[in-house]
Amino acid sequence: MSTEQQKARFFGMHIGHQVYLPKYEEELALLRGVSLPSQSGTDVFNASCTGTKKRAFIAPLQFCQLILSPLSYITDKDAMECARIVLGSHALPTGDIQRDEDRVTVLCNKKRVFHIFADMFTACTFYAENDKQTISFNDFSVADYLRSGGYCLPYMGKDPYQEGWAVRV
């Protein structure tokens, strides 16, 4: 799969998010869709956008960057919701949250801890631990929740910031 195809798929997961278009009259727009190359052999991927002036336009995907937040910017509410998704309502977060560049830790009741760890070069991993064991897993529902909130997660082993697919808020 080409880099352009990977970028198109990455953009497809972020429909409705803001796009930065530095080479266009309107530098900010909302992503409405991604068109794939036609059967005629055209290798141009396009982003369908709605600009700040409410006009729709098409921009070549190569000139588009998504505006996404790094994981370290996660809100307390979103971090606690991620813990609830995985641990269930019986392991309520206490509201104590610790942030590093690539890890968010949510302290919960019943001696449980929930970690969100994003290694941009491999994957996004979530793990929970209590006083007896550590459980590591990949949970698509947490990743989907974070992406829908505009957080930048690794995609197919690539760092979207380093690839130029996204810019930080």
Summary of the structure (lengths in Angstrom):
residues: 169
radius of gyration: 18.1
end to end distance: 28.5
largest distance: 59.7
contacts: 505
relative contact order: 0.17
helix: 24%
strand: 38%
